[in-house]
Amino acid sequence: MPIAVPEYRERLEEMTAEALEEYYAHSAGHKRTYEIAAIYERHADLSTLDQARALADAGAPAELRRFAAEAYVGNGVKHLSEDIANTEAELTVAYDGEDVPYREVRPRIMNEPDAARRRDLHARRCAATEEHLNPMYEEATELERELTSDLGAATVLALYEGFGYDPRGLDAETSRYVAETDTLYRRQIDAALRRRMGVALEEAALPDFSRLWRAPEFDAGFATERAVPALRATLAGLGIDLDSQRNVELDIEARPGKRPRAFCAPIRVPDRVVLVILPQGGQDDYQALFHEAGHAEHFANADGGLPAEQRLLGDNAVTEGFAFLFEHLLSDPAWLHAQLDFGPVDDYMRFTALQKLFFVRRYAAKLAYEIDLHSGLALDSLPDRYAESLSASVGVAYPRGDYLEDVDGGFYCTCYLRAWAFEAQLRDHLRTEFGSDWFRRRAAGDLLRELWSLGQSQRADDLLRELTGEPIRFEVLADEARAVLS
């Protein structure tokens, strides 16, 4: 018999906590294997087709209906999800006389100064993806499509449109953004590649971009030992004592199997939020740390009295927006001088503006591709579609074999895209209200805590409109890029 809405809320919170605990333990190196199937089995009645249909028939909130639908699909592919994660964890790439763990290949590429070696290692990673991971990704994708049809949706795209997502409308907006910034982007990325990498855009390869964004020339300004103290000091300026937040845990120890990039695990919102860090230095490492700290503070300050779906689910453009707000402090001259005693900032400002322009354009291309993917096109037509879409937007060839590995589930790319614009407008509001050094104002911290307390109860568009009177506008991102780069 299907579970009623009040009990379903309580139960989904338990299931989510167990799933995030498992993800945290595996990704932080506390356990070698990823075992999600057992969690689905313990909560089997939350993920049945009858339960998903019952919530839809009862007119349950869209987020509960989305959770039930995703749980049904996730339950159906749970063993493949385990196989993918565990294969990835065990997979190695033979290179230069050693077996490099697959998850460490991308950091190795970023840190490799020799172009030929970067490209060779990248080619080996692509080959490993195609041979060992893609057969499982393909099987999972076909199965997800079948399970989606069980839910009464013709395609994955139609399913998410039924939950209020608008990928096609967003694609129209971001396509205009890509067109408007194309000349600026290509001129600036070519100049940056020539100056920093010694290669023109038409001769560049994707590993050269990885090295470009690693930006070792700025390492002196981003010392490893200053990363966490800079975060503590930034939060203190907003009136937040990180060390006294008992609901925020810092996992900063190095251990085998720990993912090198920081991540946040909101295991029980707001009672237990884990910020996982493996400080390595460099501006990219700082960006990841501050991004995930933005997530951590958002979830740790959510009102525990909100319904589960308004704390755990909701519009993820909201939490990504707060994460970008902290991440983009690293492109704020006032913050750099206050926290890192940074020297001249003009070159670094241009670098971060170009980096952001690249990533927004990349995600706009991902969205266009994922609309095709989730519209039900035959899988054998998608590798070329992926490579063409990404390559056209960023100006460098993308590997066909990443066409399923480079996909975040549940149209999450729409959340990133909207969050970039949401954050730019929120940051402008904070500067207007509190000054260019808003990050040192307790009143700004009070406003942020007020917004964080809302959890994910509002869509980013509605939250921004209430705060500033404006809708999310992508022209803001184009204007921001032109202001720095033109």
C-alpha positions as CSV (number, residue, x, y, z in Angstrom):
1,M,0.0,0.0,0.0
2,P,1.4,3.4,-1.0
3,I,2.8,5.6,1.8
4,A,1.0,8.9,2.6
5,V,2.7,12.2,2.1
6,P,3.6,13.0,5.8
7,E,5.3,9.6,6.3
8,Y,6.9,9.7,2.9
9,R,8.6,13.0,3.9
10,E,10.1,11.4,7.1
11,R,11.2,8.3,5.3
12,L,12.9,10.1,2.4
13,E,15.0,12.0,4.9
14,E,16.3,8.8,6.3
15,M,17.0,7.3,2.9
16,T,18.8,10.5,1.8
17,A,20.9,10.6,4.9
18,E,22.0,7.0,4.4
19,A,22.8,7.6,0.7
20,L,24.8,10.7,1.4
21,E,26.7,9.0,4.3
22,E,27.6,6.2,1.8
23,Y,28.7,8.7,-0.8
24,Y,30.8,10.6,1.8
25,A,32.5,7.5,3.2
26,H,33.4,6.3,-0.3
27,S,34.5,9.6,-1.7
28,A,36.5,10.7,1.3
29,G,38.4,7.4,1.3
30,H,36.9,6.0,4.5
31,K,35.7,2.9,2.6
32,R,36.9,1.5,-0.7
33,T,33.7,0.3,-2.1
34,Y,30.5,2.1,-2.9
35,E,27.4,0.2,-1.8
36,I,24.2,2.0,-2.7
37,A,22.1,-1.0,-3.6
38,A,21.6,-2.1,0.0
39,I,20.2,1.4,0.9
40,Y,17.6,1.1,-1.9
41,E,16.7,-2.3,-0.6
42,R,16.2,-1.1,2.9
43,H,13.9,1.6,1.7
44,A,12.4,-0.4,-1.2
45,D,8.8,0.9,-0.5
46,L,9.9,4.5,-1.2
47,S,11.0,3.7,-4.7
48,T,8.2,1.6,-6.2
49,L,6.3,2.5,-9.3
50,D,3.0,2.4,-7.4
51,Q,4.4,4.9,-4.9
52,A,5.5,7.3,-7.6
53,R,2.1,7.1,-9.2
54,A,0.3,7.5,-5.9
55,L,2.1,10.7,-5.1
56,A,1.3,12.0,-8.5
57,D,-2.4,11.1,-8.1
58,A,-2.4,12.8,-4.7
59,G,-1.1,16.0,-6.1
60,A,1.9,15.9,-3.8
61,P,4.5,18.8,-4.1
62,A,6.5,18.6,-7.3
63,E,9.7,17.9,-5.3
64,L,8.3,14.9,-3.6
65,R,7.0,13.6,-6.9
66,R,10.5,14.2,-8.4
67,F,12.2,12.4,-5.6
68,A,9.8,9.4,-6.0
69,A,10.4,9.2,-9.7
70,E,14.2,9.5,-9.3
71,A,14.1,6.9,-6.6
72,Y,12.2,4.5,-8.9
73,V,14.7,5.0,-11.7
74,G,17.7,4.9,-9.2
75,N,16.5,1.7,-7.7
76,G,16.3,0.2,-11.2
77,V,19.9,1.0,-12.0
78,K,21.4,0.7,-8.5
79,H,23.7,-2.2,-9.3
80,L,25.0,-0.4,-12.4
81,S,25.6,2.7,-10.3
82,E,27.6,0.6,-7.9
83,D,29.5,-1.1,-10.8
84,I,30.4,2.3,-12.3
85,A,31.6,3.8,-9.1
86,N,33.6,0.8,-8.0
87,T,35.1,0.2,-11.4
88,E,36.2,3.9,-11.5
89,A,37.7,3.5,-8.0
90,E,39.7,0.5,-9.0
91,L,40.6,1.5,-12.5
92,T,44.1,2.6,-13.3
93,V,45.8,4.1,-16.4
94,A,49.2,2.8,-17.4
95,Y,51.5,5.7,-17.9
96,D,55.2,6.4,-17.7
97,G,56.0,3.1,-15.9
98,E,53.3,3.3,-13.3
99,D,49.6,2.6,-12.9
100,V,47.9,6.0,-12.2
101,P,44.5,5.7,-10.5
102,Y,41.8,6.8,-12.9
103,R,40.4,9.4,-10.5
104,E,43.9,11.0,-10.2
105,V,44.4,11.3,-14.0
106,R,42.7,14.7,-14.4
107,P,44.7,16.3,-11.6
108,R,47.8,14.8,-13.1
109,I,47.0,16.3,-16.5
110,M,46.4,19.7,-14.9
111,N,49.8,19.5,-13.2
112,E,51.8,18.2,-16.2
113,P,53.8,21.1,-17.7
114,D,54.8,19.2,-20.9
115,A,52.2,19.4,-23.6
116,A,53.0,16.1,-25.3
117,R,52.8,14.2,-22.0
118,R,49.5,15.9,-21.1
119,R,48.0,14.9,-24.4
120,D,49.2,11.3,-24.1
121,L,47.8,10.9,-20.6
122,H,44.5,12.4,-21.7
123,A,44.3,10.0,-24.6
124,R,44.9,7.1,-22.2
125,R,42.2,8.3,-19.9
126,C,39.8,8.6,-22.8
127,A,40.6,5.0,-23.9
128,A,40.0,3.7,-20.4
129,T,36.7,5.5,-20.2
130,E,35.5,4.0,-23.5
131,E,36.7,0.5,-22.7
132,H,35.8,0.1,-19.1
133,L,33.1,2.6,-18.2
134,N,31.1,3.4,-21.3
135,P,29.5,-0.1,-21.7
136,M,28.0,0.3,-18.2
137,Y,27.0,4.0,-18.8
138,E,25.2,2.9,-22.0
139,E,23.4,0.0,-20.3
140,A,22.3,2.4,-17.5
141,T,21.1,5.1,-19.9
142,E,19.0,2.6,-21.9
143,L,17.5,1.2,-18.7
144,E,16.8,4.7,-17.3
145,R,14.9,5.4,-20.5
146,E,12.8,2.3,-20.0
147,L,12.0,3.1,-16.4
148,T,11.1,6.7,-17.3
149,S,8.5,5.3,-19.7
150,D,7.0,3.3,-16.9
151,L,6.4,6.6,-15.1
152,G,4.2,7.7,-18.0
153,A,6.7,10.1,-19.6
154,A,7.7,9.7,-23.2
155,T,11.3,10.9,-22.5
156,V,13.5,12.0,-19.6
157,L,13.1,15.5,-21.0
158,A,9.3,15.3,-20.7
159,L,9.5,13.9,-17.2
160,Y,11.5,16.9,-15.9
161,E,9.4,19.3,-17.8
162,G,6.5,17.8,-15.8
163,F,8.3,18.8,-12.6
164,G,8.6,22.4,-13.7
165,Y,12.0,22.4,-15.4
166,D,12.3,24.4,-18.6
167,P,15.5,23.1,-20.4
168,R,14.4,24.3,-23.8
169,G,13.6,27.8,-22.6
170,L,16.9,28.0,-20.8
171,D,18.7,26.8,-23.9
172,A,17.2,29.7,-25.9
173,E,18.6,32.1,-23.4
174,T,22.0,30.6,-23.1
175,S,22.3,30.2,-26.8
176,R,21.9,33.9,-27.1
177,Y,24.6,34.4,-24.5
178,V,27.0,32.1,-26.4
179,A,26.4,34.0,-29.7
180,E,26.8,37.4,-28.0
181,T,30.1,36.5,-26.3
182,D,31.6,34.4,-29.2
183,T,33.9,37.0,-30.7
184,L,35.1,38.2,-27.3
185,Y,35.7,34.6,-26.1
186,R,37.6,33.4,-29.1
187,R,39.8,36.5,-29.2
188,Q,40.6,36.2,-25.5
189,I,41.0,32.5,-25.2
190,D,43.4,32.5,-28.2
191,A,45.5,35.3,-26.6
192,A,45.6,33.4,-23.3
193,L,46.6,30.2,-24.9
194,R,49.4,31.9,-26.9
195,R,50.7,33.8,-23.9
196,R,50.4,31.2,-21.2
197,M,50.7,27.9,-23.1
198,G,52.6,28.8,-26.2
199,V,49.9,27.4,-28.5
200,A,47.2,29.0,-30.7
201,L,43.5,28.1,-30.2
202,E,43.4,26.3,-33.6
203,E,46.3,24.1,-32.5
204,A,45.2,23.6,-28.9
205,A,43.9,20.3,-27.4
206,L,41.6,19.9,-24.4
207,P,44.5,19.0,-22.0
208,D,46.0,22.4,-22.8
209,F,42.8,24.0,-21.4
210,S,43.1,21.9,-18.2
211,R,46.6,23.2,-17.7
212,L,45.5,26.7,-18.6
213,W,42.9,26.7,-15.8
214,R,45.3,25.1,-13.3
215,A,47.3,28.4,-13.7
216,P,50.4,27.5,-11.8
217,E,51.8,31.0,-12.4
218,F,49.4,32.2,-9.6
219,D,50.4,29.6,-7.1
220,A,52.5,32.0,-5.0
221,G,49.3,33.8,-4.1
222,F,47.4,30.7,-3.0
223,A,49.6,28.8,-0.6
224,T,48.2,25.5,0.7
225,E,48.6,26.4,4.4
226,R,46.5,29.6,3.9
227,A,43.4,28.0,2.4
228,V,41.5,27.0,5.5
229,P,42.6,30.0,7.5
230,A,41.4,32.3,4.7
231,L,38.0,30.5,4.8
232,R,37.8,30.9,8.6
233,A,38.7,34.6,8.4
234,T,36.1,35.2,5.6
235,L,33.3,33.6,7.6
236,A,34.4,35.5,10.7
237,G,34.0,38.8,8.8
238,L,30.4,37.8,8.2
239,G,29.9,37.0,11.8
240,I,30.3,33.2,11.5
241,D,32.6,31.2,13.7
242,L,33.4,28.1,11.7
243,D,35.0,26.2,14.6
244,S,31.9,26.7,16.8
245,Q,29.5,25.3,14.2
246,R,28.9,21.9,15.7
247,N,26.8,20.9,12.7
248,V,29.6,21.5,10.3
249,E,32.4,18.9,10.2
250,L,35.7,19.5,8.5
251,D,37.4,16.4,7.0
252,I,40.8,17.7,6.1
253,E,43.0,14.6,6.5
254,A,44.8,13.0,3.6
255,R,44.0,9.3,3.0
256,P,44.1,6.8,0.1
257,G,41.1,6.9,-2.1
258,K,40.0,10.4,-1.1
259,R,38.8,12.5,-4.0
260,P,41.3,15.3,-4.5
261,R,38.6,17.9,-5.1
262,A,36.7,19.4,-2.2
263,F,33.0,18.4,-1.8
264,C,30.1,19.0,0.6
265,A,28.0,16.2,2.0
266,P,24.8,17.6,3.6
267,I,24.0,14.3,5.3
268,R,21.3,15.7,7.7
269,V,20.2,19.2,7.0
270,P,20.9,21.2,9.1
271,D,22.2,18.9,11.8
272,R,25.2,17.3,10.0
273,V,27.0,18.8,7.1
274,V,30.5,17.6,6.2
275,L,32.9,19.7,4.2
276,V,35.6,17.5,2.7
277,I,38.9,19.1,1.9
278,L,42.3,17.8,0.7
279,P,44.2,21.1,0.5
280,Q,46.8,21.1,-2.3
281,G,47.3,24.7,-3.1
282,G,46.7,26.7,-6.2
283,Q,43.8,28.9,-7.2
284,D,41.8,26.0,-8.5
285,D,42.0,24.3,-5.2
286,Y,40.9,27.5,-3.4
287,Q,38.0,27.8,-5.7
288,A,36.8,24.3,-5.0
289,L,37.1,24.8,-1.2
290,F,35.2,28.1,-1.2
291,H,32.5,26.7,-3.5
292,E,31.8,23.8,-1.3
293,A,32.0,26.0,1.8
294,G,29.1,28.0,0.3
295,H,27.1,24.8,0.1
296,A,28.0,23.9,3.6
297,E,26.9,27.2,5.1
298,H,23.7,27.2,3.2
299,F,22.7,23.8,4.4
300,A,24.0,24.3,7.9
301,N,21.9,27.4,8.4
302,A,18.7,26.0,6.9
303,D,15.6,26.1,9.2
304,G,15.2,22.6,10.5
305,G,11.5,23.1,10.8
306,L,11.0,23.2,7.0
307,P,9.5,20.2,5.3
308,A,12.1,17.7,4.1
309,E,11.6,18.6,0.4
310,Q,12.3,22.3,1.2
311,R,15.6,21.5,3.0
312,L,16.9,18.5,0.9
313,L,15.4,18.9,-2.5
314,G,14.1,22.1,-4.2
315,D,15.8,24.2,-6.8
316,N,19.5,23.4,-6.7
317,A,20.3,26.7,-8.5
318,V,19.8,28.3,-5.1
319,T,22.5,26.3,-3.3
320,E,24.8,26.5,-6.3
321,G,24.3,30.2,-6.3
322,F,25.5,30.5,-2.7
323,A,28.4,28.2,-3.6
324,F,29.4,30.5,-6.5
325,L,29.0,33.5,-4.2
326,F,31.9,32.2,-2.1
327,E,33.9,30.8,-4.9
328,H,33.8,34.1,-6.8
329,L,35.3,35.9,-3.8
330,L,38.6,34.7,-5.3
331,S,38.0,37.1,-8.2
332,D,37.3,40.0,-6.0
333,P,40.3,42.4,-5.7
334,A,39.2,43.6,-2.3
335,W,39.0,40.1,-0.9
336,L,42.3,39.1,-2.4
337,H,44.1,42.1,-0.8
338,A,42.3,41.5,2.6
339,Q,42.8,37.8,2.9
340,L,45.9,36.8,0.9
341,D,48.0,40.0,0.7
342,F,47.7,39.5,-3.1
343,G,50.0,41.6,-5.3
344,P,48.8,43.2,-8.6
345,V,45.5,41.7,-9.5
346,D,44.7,42.9,-13.0
347,D,46.2,39.8,-14.7
348,Y,44.4,37.5,-12.3
349,M,41.1,39.3,-12.7
350,R,41.3,38.8,-16.5
351,F,42.2,35.2,-16.0
352,T,39.2,34.4,-13.7
353,A,36.8,36.4,-16.0
354,L,37.9,34.3,-19.0
355,Q,37.7,31.1,-17.0
356,K,34.1,31.9,-16.0
357,L,33.2,32.8,-19.6
358,F,34.6,29.4,-20.7
359,F,32.6,27.4,-18.1
360,V,29.3,29.2,-18.7
361,R,29.7,28.5,-22.5
362,R,30.7,24.9,-21.8
363,Y,27.6,24.3,-19.7
364,A,25.4,26.0,-22.3
365,A,26.7,23.5,-24.8
366,K,26.2,20.7,-22.4
367,L,22.6,21.8,-21.9
368,A,22.0,21.8,-25.7
369,Y,23.5,18.3,-25.9
370,E,21.6,16.9,-22.9
371,I,18.3,18.1,-24.4
372,D,19.1,15.8,-27.4
373,L,20.3,13.0,-25.0
374,H,17.1,13.2,-22.9
375,S,14.8,13.5,-25.9
376,G,15.5,9.8,-26.6
377,L,17.8,10.0,-29.6
378,A,19.6,6.7,-30.4
379,L,22.8,6.3,-28.4
380,D,24.9,5.7,-31.4
381,S,24.1,9.2,-32.7
382,L,25.1,10.9,-29.5
383,P,28.9,10.7,-29.3
384,D,29.2,12.9,-32.4
385,R,26.4,15.3,-31.2
386,Y,28.3,15.7,-27.8
387,A,31.7,16.3,-29.5
388,E,30.2,18.8,-32.0
389,S,28.2,20.8,-29.4
390,L,31.0,21.1,-26.9
391,S,33.7,21.7,-29.5
392,A,31.8,24.5,-31.2
393,S,31.1,26.4,-28.0
394,V,34.6,26.3,-26.5
395,G,36.8,26.1,-29.6
396,V,38.7,22.9,-28.9
397,A,38.0,19.2,-29.8
398,Y,36.1,17.2,-27.2
399,P,36.4,13.4,-27.0
400,R,33.4,11.5,-28.4
401,G,33.8,8.9,-25.7
402,D,32.9,11.3,-22.8
403,Y,29.3,11.6,-24.1
404,L,27.8,9.9,-21.0
405,E,30.6,10.3,-18.5
406,D,30.2,14.1,-18.8
407,V,26.6,14.2,-17.8
408,D,25.1,15.2,-14.4
409,G,21.8,13.5,-13.7
410,G,18.5,15.2,-13.4
411,F,19.3,18.1,-15.8
412,Y,21.6,19.5,-13.1
413,C,23.3,21.5,-15.8
414,T,20.3,23.8,-15.7
415,C,21.0,24.5,-12.0
416,Y,24.6,25.5,-12.7
417,L,23.6,27.8,-15.5
418,R,20.9,29.6,-13.6
419,A,23.1,29.8,-10.5
420,W,25.8,31.7,-12.4
421,A,23.4,34.5,-13.3
422,F,21.6,34.3,-9.9
423,E,25.0,34.7,-8.1
424,A,26.1,37.7,-10.2
425,Q,22.9,39.6,-9.4
426,L,23.0,38.6,-5.7
427,R,26.6,39.8,-5.5
428,D,25.8,43.1,-7.1
429,H,23.0,43.5,-4.5
430,L,25.3,42.8,-1.6
431,R,27.8,45.4,-3.0
432,T,25.1,48.0,-3.3
433,E,23.7,47.4,0.2
434,F,26.9,46.8,2.1
435,G,29.8,48.1,0.0
436,S,32.6,46.6,-2.0
437,D,33.9,44.8,1.1
438,W,30.5,43.3,1.9
439,F,32.3,40.1,2.9
440,R,33.6,41.9,6.0
441,R,30.2,43.2,7.1
442,R,28.2,41.3,9.8
443,A,25.0,42.9,8.4
444,A,25.8,41.1,5.1
445,G,26.2,37.9,7.1
446,D,22.9,38.5,8.8
447,L,21.2,38.8,5.4
448,L,22.9,35.7,4.1
449,R,21.8,33.7,7.1
450,E,18.3,34.9,6.6
451,L,18.4,33.7,3.0
452,W,20.1,30.4,4.0
453,S,17.4,29.8,6.6
454,L,14.9,29.4,3.7
455,G,16.7,26.3,2.6
456,Q,15.5,25.4,-0.8
457,S,11.9,26.4,-0.2
458,Q,12.0,28.9,-3.1
459,R,13.2,28.8,-6.7
460,A,16.2,31.0,-7.4
461,D,14.1,33.2,-9.7
462,D,11.6,33.9,-6.9
463,L,14.2,34.5,-4.3
464,L,16.1,36.9,-6.5
465,R,12.9,38.8,-7.4
466,E,11.9,39.2,-3.8
467,L,15.4,40.5,-2.9
468,T,16.1,42.7,-5.9
469,G,12.9,43.0,-7.9
470,E,14.6,41.5,-10.9
471,P,14.4,38.2,-12.7
472,I,17.4,36.1,-13.5
473,R,19.1,37.8,-16.5
474,F,21.9,36.2,-18.5
475,E,22.8,39.6,-20.0
476,V,24.4,40.3,-16.6
477,L,27.0,37.6,-17.2
478,A,27.7,38.9,-20.7
479,D,28.1,42.4,-19.4
480,E,30.4,41.2,-16.6
481,A,32.7,39.4,-19.1
482,R,32.8,42.4,-21.4
483,A,33.6,44.8,-18.5
484,V,36.7,42.9,-17.6
485,L,37.9,41.4,-20.9
486,S,37.0,44.0,-23.6
